[in-house]
Amino acid sequence: TQKTVGQDQRPVLFPHSSFFVSLTVNVVAILQEFWESKQKQKAIFPSEGTVVYESLSSLGPPFVSYVTLPGGSCFGNFQSCLSRAEARRDAAKVALINSLFNELPCRRITKEFIMESVREAVSSTSGNLKDADDPSTSIGAYHYMLESNIGKTMLEFQELMIIFQLLHWNGSLKALRETKCSRQEVISYYSQYSLDERMRSHMALDWIMKEQESPGIISQELQVALRELEEARKAGQELRFYKEKKEILSLALSQIYSDQVTSSSQDDQMSLALHGYH
């Protein structure tokens, strides 16, 4: 599908789509207007903020920029950019193409979509189609989550999926299974929450505890997350899972460093106090 916007028509192909979209240098404004219009209609994510940009600090090119959409989906520039403005425009192009693609009927969760998704999940995991009716299985839990979000778009559904991806990565789901919680109970519980600073802080605390048991594990995981984020960005993929991992691990490291500095400062003060006493 060819779509023309304005005078400067430069086709941009999103790596995981099969259509071209011609965008202008005003793509940042177009993306903002698109989401403001949707919020006025209260079509999706009515309580969320607007489009947010983040540029990585760098002394020189290539520059990296991320854009986070209402609801939390994150994209970045996949081209090598010589300026921060160019990186921001490139990230906005990827985000806009995904936003437009999300409007297509095939991106809305329907009965047909669920059946096809479950079949693909069974095929990729060598599972059994009968498991789809059993919420205690992974396939059944996925089926249950899809059924609970029927009518929503994939960007909306992704907000919930990211939470469970992070809980799985963090080890929280395994811990919940050990407490005999059913998958349905876990899904119902976390479906009420959004991924916010409070949840990130709890996950960071979990990693601080892991660090105490296995020194160096946070740094190792952070290197993996940074590599995954870079590879996904260059491939034009959705980035939130990798970016959230980086944020949580960085938060854990900063907390450990802060505690060490505070402890060191307290030791210095105690030494001075003792020196003065003697």
N, C-alpha and C positions, 0 to 999 in steps of 0.2 A: 504494500500500500504506500503510495507516494503522497506526502503531505507537504505543502508549500507554506512557509511563514515568512512574510516580508520579502525584501529584495535580495539579500545575500543568501543565496540558496546553495548550501554546502551539505551534500548527503552524508549522514553519519550512520554507520551500521553498528547496532548493538550486537556484541558477539553471540548472544544466546537468543536472538530473535531472527525472524526471516523477513523482516521488512525494513525499508529505509525511511528515515524521517529527515527532511530538510529543515535545519534550524538556523537561526540568526545569532549574532553576537549578543542579542538581548534574551538569550535562553534563560538566564537567571531570573529576569522579570517574568517571563512566560511561565516558568515553573511556579513562582510565587503566586501569580494570578490564578493558575490552575487550582492550587490547593486552597487559596482563599475562597474561590468560588465554591468548591466542594464543602468547605466548612460553613459557608453561608446557607447552603442547601441542607446542612447537617446530614449529608449523605454518609460520611464516614469520619471517624475520629473527631466528633464535635467538640470534645473537651481538651484536645491537644493543642499545642502551640503551632507556630508556623514553621516554615522551612529554616533549618539551622545549618550554617556552614562552619567548617573547622579546617584551618590550614596548618600543616605541620611546619614547625620552625626549621628553616634551612638557610644556610649562608649562600647557596646558589642552586641552579637547576641540576636535575629535574625537580620540580616542585610537586607537592602532593596536597590535594584538597579532598575533604569529605563533605557530603551533604546528607543530613538526616531529615527524613520526611515526617510529617505528623503521623504518630503511631509507632515510630521508631525505626523504620526501614532505613538502611544506610547504604550509600553508594559513593564511589570515588572516581577520580579521573583514571582512565586506563591507558591514555596516551602519555608520552613523555612530553612534559610541558616546560617551557622556558621562562614562564612567569607565573606568579601566584594567581593573577587574573585569568590567565589561560587555563590553569588547573581548575579553578573554580567553575569556569564555563564548561569545561569538559565533564566535570563531575555532575553539573546541572543537566547536561545533555543525557547522560546515562540515566539519571534519576527521572527525567521527564519521559524518556522512552519507556521506562518501566512503569511509570504512572499511567501513561496512555495505554500501555499493554494490559495493565490491571483492569481497565475499563471494559475489555472485551468479554463477551459472555462466557468464553471458555475459561476465564479466570475466576468465575464465581462458583462457589461450592453448591453443587446440585446433587441429586440422587445418582445421576449418571456419572458425574465427576467422582463421587465417592466410590462407586463400584469400580471404576477404572483405576483410581488411586490405590485401592485395596488390592486389586489384582497385581498391580506393579510392585507393591510392597511385598506381597507373597512371593512373587517371582524373584525379586532381588534378595530375599532372605531365605529362600528355599523352605518357606513355611507351608502351612496348610490353610486353604480357603475357609475351612470350618472354624479356624481360630478367630475369624472376624467377629463371630458371635459370642466370643468369650473374652470379656474385658480383663481377665487376669493374664492374658497373653499380650505380647507386644503388638501384634497385628490387631487384636481386639481393642486394645487401648487406643491405637491410632484410629480405628474405625469409629470408636466412641467419641473421640475428639472431633472428628470430621462431622459426625451426625449432630453434635452439640453446637456446631458453628455453621450449619446449613444456611445458605442465603448470603453469607459473607464473602468478601473477595479474598484472594490469597494473601494480599498485604495485611489485611485485618487478621486472618488466621495465623499469619506468621508471628505476630506479636506474642501469641500464646505459645507457639511452638518453640520460640527462642528461649522462653523461660524454662521449658522442659529440657531443651538441649543443654542449657547451662547447669541445670540441676543434675543431669546425667554426668556431664563433664566434671562437676564439682564433687560427685560422690553422694549427693544428698538423696537421690532416688534409691540408691542401694541401702542407705541407712534407714529410709522410710520402709522399705520392704522388710527389713529386719525387725521392725516394730509391728509387723503383721498388718500394716495399712494396705487396703486394697488399692488397685490402680485407679478405680473409679473415685475413691475417697481422695486420693492424692490429686487427681485431675480436677475434681470439684473444688478442692481447697485452693489450689494455685490459680484456678481460672478466675478467682475473685480479685487477684492481685495483678499489678502492673510492675514492670521492671523499673524500679526507682532506686534512689540512693540508699534507702533502707535495706533493700534486698541485696544490693551490691556490697554494702558494708557487712552483712551477714556472711555472704560468700567469701569476702576478703578475710574475715575472721576464721573461717574454715581453713583457708590456705595458710594462715599464720600458724594454726595448730598443726597442719601437715608439715610446715617448715621446722617446727620444733622436733618432730619425729624423724624427718629426713632433711637435714640441712642442705640447702642449695636447690631444693625442688621448685621453688617459686621462680628462680632465675631460669631454670631449665624450661619450665612451662611457658614463661614469658618469651623466650627465644622462639619456641615453637609457634606461639600465638602471633608474634610479629612476622614470622616467615609465612604463615598461613594467610595473614591479612594482606601482605604484599602480593602474594601469588593470586589471591582472589581479586584484589583490586585491578591488577594488570589483565585479568581475564574478564573484567567487567561484571563480576558477580555481586550479589547482595552481600554486604560486609558485616552486618550487625553482630552475628555470633562471634566472629573473630575479634571484632573491635571491643565487644563487651568483655571477652576473656582478657584482652590486653588491659582494659581499664580496671578490672577486678584485681588482677595480679599486680598491677602498678600501685593500686591502693594498698594492697597488703604489704608490698615492699616499703612504701613510704611510711606506713604505720610502724613497721619493724625498725626502720631507720630513725623515726621520731622517738620511739621508745629507747633506742640505744643512746641517742643524743641526750635525752632527758636523764637516763640512768647515769651516763657519764658526767653530766652536769651536776647531778646530785652527789656523785662520788667526789667530785672536785670540791663542792661546797662542804661536804663532810670532812674532807682532808684539811681544808682551810680552818674549819671550826676546831678540829682536833689540834692543829698546829698552834692556833691561837690559845687554846686551853692550856697546852703544855708551855 
